[in-house]
Amino acid sequence: MRQEIRHFEIATRGPGAVACTTPVVDWVRSTGIQTGLLTLHLRHTSASLLIQENADPEVMYDLERFFERLAPPGDPLFRHTAEGPDDMPAHIRAALTPTTLSIPVQDGEPVLGTWQGIFLYEHRKRPHRRVLVAHLLGE
């Protein structure tokens, strides 16, 4: 049994999805591990990870519209505003979506469906540099 770990720094531009599938798949392939478990963990409380539709960009636009309705910036309900009116809504969105994913690895690749991609989802209004930690355990 072997294990590998890698930190990816991902730049975001504001609310929405950043595709992470290609760098993650490339890294898994480079490890030589054929069978195992890939764990992805995002080290932040106002962004999240998603496995989602990777073919039609309208899916991500619809998700953002839904998140805006679910937890709108500036809602007077929120008391935590020290980091801006979008911070507490971002925490709520991240609490409702995963910050850690587990993906099986088979034949040297993450097992994803035909239309599935891995995305970092930024919930804040301004750009950030996010850290995604990948851990692969297998043989």
QUIVEN-V322816 format. One record per pair of residues at least 12 apart in sequence whose C-alpha atoms are under 10 Angstrom apart, sorted by the first residue. I is the first residue (numbers start at 1). J is the second residue. Records with the same first field share a line. If there is no record, write none. Layout:
I->J / J
This chain:
1->33 / 35 / 36 / 137 / 138 / 139
2->31 / 32 / 33 / 36 / 136 / 137 / 138 / 139
3->31 / 33 / 36 / 37 / 38 / 135 / 136 / 137 / 138 / 139
4->27 / 28 / 31 / 33 / 38 / 134 / 135 / 136 / 137 / 138
5->27 / 28 / 31 / 38 / 39 / 40 / 133 / 134 / 135 / 136 / 137
6->24 / 27 / 28 / 40 / 132 / 133 / 134 / 135 / 136
7->40 / 41 / 42 / 131 / 132 / 133 / 134 / 135
8->20 / 23 / 24 / 42 / 129 / 130 / 131 / 132 / 133 / 134
9->129 / 130 / 131 / 132 / 133
10->120 / 128 / 129 / 130 / 131 / 132
11->120 / 122 / 127 / 128 / 129 / 130 / 131
12->47 / 120 / 121 / 122 / 123 / 124 / 125 / 126 / 127 / 128 / 129 / 130
13->122 / 124 / 125 / 126 / 127 / 128 / 129
14->121 / 122 / 123 / 124 / 125 / 126 / 127 / 128
15->47 / 64 / 67 / 68 / 90 / 121 / 122 / 123 / 124 / 125 / 126 / 127
16->47 / 60 / 61 / 63 / 64 / 65 / 67 / 119 / 120 / 121 / 122 / 123 / 124 / 125
17->47 / 48 / 49 / 50 / 52 / 57 / 60 / 61 / 63 / 64 / 118 / 119 / 120 / 121 / 122 / 123
18->49 / 50 / 60 / 118 / 119 / 120 / 121 / 122
19->50 / 51 / 52 / 54 / 117 / 118 / 119 / 120 / 121
20->49 / 50 / 51 / 117 / 118 / 119 / 120 / 132
21->51 / 54 / 110 / 112 / 116 / 117 / 118 / 119 / 120
22->117 / 118
23->118
24->38 / 40 / 109 / 110 / 118 / 132 / 134
25->105 / 108 / 109 / 110 / 111 / 118
26->108 / 109 / 110
27->109 / 134 / 136
28->105 / 108 / 109 / 110 / 134 / 135 / 136
29->105 / 107 / 108 / 109 / 110
30->108 / 109
31->108 / 136 / 139
32->107 / 108 / 109 / 138 / 139
33->105 / 106 / 107 / 108 / 109 / 136 / 137 / 138 / 139
34->105 / 106 / 107 / 108 / 109 / 110 / 137 / 138 / 139
35->104 / 105 / 106 / 107 / 108 / 109 / 110 / 136 / 137 / 138 / 139
36->103 / 104 / 105 / 106 / 107 / 108 / 109 / 110 / 136 / 137 / 138 / 139
37->102 / 103 / 104 / 105 / 106 / 110 / 111 / 135 / 136 / 137 / 138 / 139
38->101 / 102 / 103 / 104 / 105 / 109 / 110 / 111 / 134 / 135 / 136 / 137 / 138
39->100 / 101 / 102 / 103 / 104 / 133 / 134 / 135 / 136 / 137
40->99 / 100 / 101 / 102 / 103 / 118 / 132 / 133 / 134 / 135 / 136
41->98 / 99 / 100 / 101 / 102 / 131 / 132 / 133 / 134 / 135
42->98 / 99 / 100 / 101 / 120 / 130 / 131 / 132 / 133 / 134
43->99 / 100 / 130 / 131 / 132 / 133
44->91 / 94 / 99 / 122 / 130 / 131 / 132
45->87 / 88 / 90 / 91 / 92 / 93 / 94 / 95 / 99 / 123
46->86 / 87 / 88 / 89 / 90 / 91 / 92 / 93 / 94 / 95 / 99 / 121 / 122 / 123 / 124 / 130
47->90 / 91 / 92 / 93 / 94 / 95 / 97 / 98 / 99 / 120 / 121 / 122 / 123 / 124 / 128 / 130
48->90 / 91 / 93 / 94 / 95 / 96 / 97 / 98 / 99 / 100 / 101 / 119 / 120 / 121 / 122 / 123 / 132
49->94 / 97 / 98 / 99 / 100 / 101 / 118 / 119 / 120 / 121 / 122 / 132
50->97 / 98 / 99 / 100 / 101 / 116 / 117 / 118 / 119 / 120 / 121
51->98 / 101 / 103 / 112 / 113 / 115 / 116 / 117 / 118 / 119 / 120
52->113 / 115 / 116 / 117 / 118 / 119
53->113 / 114 / 115 / 116 / 117 / 118 / 119
54->113 / 114 / 115 / 116 / 117 / 118 / 119
55->114 / 115 / 116 / 117
56->115
60->119 / 121
63->121
64->121 / 122 / 123
67->89 / 90 / 92 / 93 / 123
68->89 / 90 / 93 / 123
70->89 / 92 / 93
71->86 / 88 / 89 / 90 / 91 / 92 / 93
72->85 / 86 / 88 / 89 / 90
73->85 / 86 / 87 / 88 / 89 / 90 / 124 / 125
74->86 / 87 / 88 / 89
75->88 / 89
84->124 / 125
85->124 / 125
86->123 / 124 / 125 / 126
87->123 / 124 / 125
88->123 / 124
89->123 / 124
90->122 / 123 / 124 / 125
91->123 / 124
92->123
93->121 / 122 / 123 / 124
94->121 / 122 / 123
97->121
98->121
99->120 / 121 / 132
100->132 / 133 / 134
101->118 / 134
102->134 / 135 / 136
103->136
104->136 / 137 / 138
105->136 / 137 / 138 / 139
106->138
108->138 / 139
120->132
